[in-house]
Amino acid sequence: MSGEKKITEVVPVRDIIFQQLTKKYGFEPKEAFTISESVRKGKGIKKWEQELKEKCPSWYIDILKDITYLFPKAKEIPSVGLVKPS
């Protein structure tokens, strides 16, 4: 059970990373935006890794490291309508 996460802890779009970093983990908005953009574009978190380790759980950092691309929220919403249920 320890590996399970709430849906609110999942990172589906860049905007969620920004919100979590500012509201949940105490990052300043400018830095949170820069980190979320770097993650979104697949450029990684190396530059901020130490600060992330101090403020965020290891599972969250692992997720950020694994992301290769994320849509901004504005682009994700219309895409949902394109998915047809099986």
For each residue, the residues with C-beta under 8 A, 3 or more apart:
1: 4
2:
3: 59
4: 1
5: 9 10 59
6: 9 10
7: 10
8:
9: 5 6 20 60
10: 5 6 7 16
11: 16 17 20 63 64 67 70
12: 16 70 76
13: 16 17 70 71 72 73 76
14: 17 18 36 37 39 40 70 71 72 73
15: 18 19 36 72 73
16: 10 11 12 13 19 20 73
17: 11 13 14 20 21 32 35 36 39 40 64 70
18: 14 15 21 22 29 32 33 36
19: 15 16 22 23 24
20: 9 11 16 17 23 24 25 60
21: 17 18 24 25 27 31 32 35 36 56
22: 18 19 25 26 27 28 29 32
23: 19 20
24: 19 20 21
25: 20 21 22 55 56
26: 22 55
27: 21 22 31 32 35 51 55
28: 22 31 32
29: 18 22 32 33
30: 33 34
31: 21 27 28 34 35 48
32: 17 18 21 22 27 28 29 35 36
33: 18 29 30 36 37
34: 30 31 37 38
35: 17 21 27 31 32 38 39 45 48 52 64
36: 14 15 17 18 21 32 33 39 40
37: 14 33 34 40 41
38: 34 35 41 43 44 45 47 48
39: 14 17 35 36 42 43 44 45 64 67 70
40: 14 17 36 37 67 69 70 71 72
41: 37 38 69
42: 39 67 68 69
43: 38 39
44: 38 39 65
45: 35 38 39 48 49 52 61 64 65
46: 49
47: 38
48: 31 35 38 45 51 52
49: 45 46 52 53 61
50: 53 54
51: 27 48 54 55
52: 35 45 48 49 55 56 60 61 64
53: 49 50 56 58 61
54: 50 51
55: 25 26 27 51 52
56: 21 25 52 53 60 61
57: 60 61
58: 53 61 62
59: 3 5 62 63
60: 9 20 52 56 57 63 64
61: 45 49 52 53 56 57 58 64 65
62: 58 59 65 66
63: 11 59 60 66 67
64: 11 17 35 39 45 52 60 61 67
65: 44 45 61 62
66: 62 63
67: 11 39 40 42 63 64 70
68: 42
69: 40 41 42
70: 11 12 13 14 17 39 40 67
71: 13 14 40 75 76 79
72: 13 14 15 40 75 76
73: 13 14 15 16 76 77
74: 77
75: 71 72 78 79
76: 12 13 71 72 73 79 80
77: 73 74 80
78: 75 81 82
79: 71 75 76 82 83
80: 76 77 83
81: 78
82: 78 79
83: 79 80
84:
85:
86:
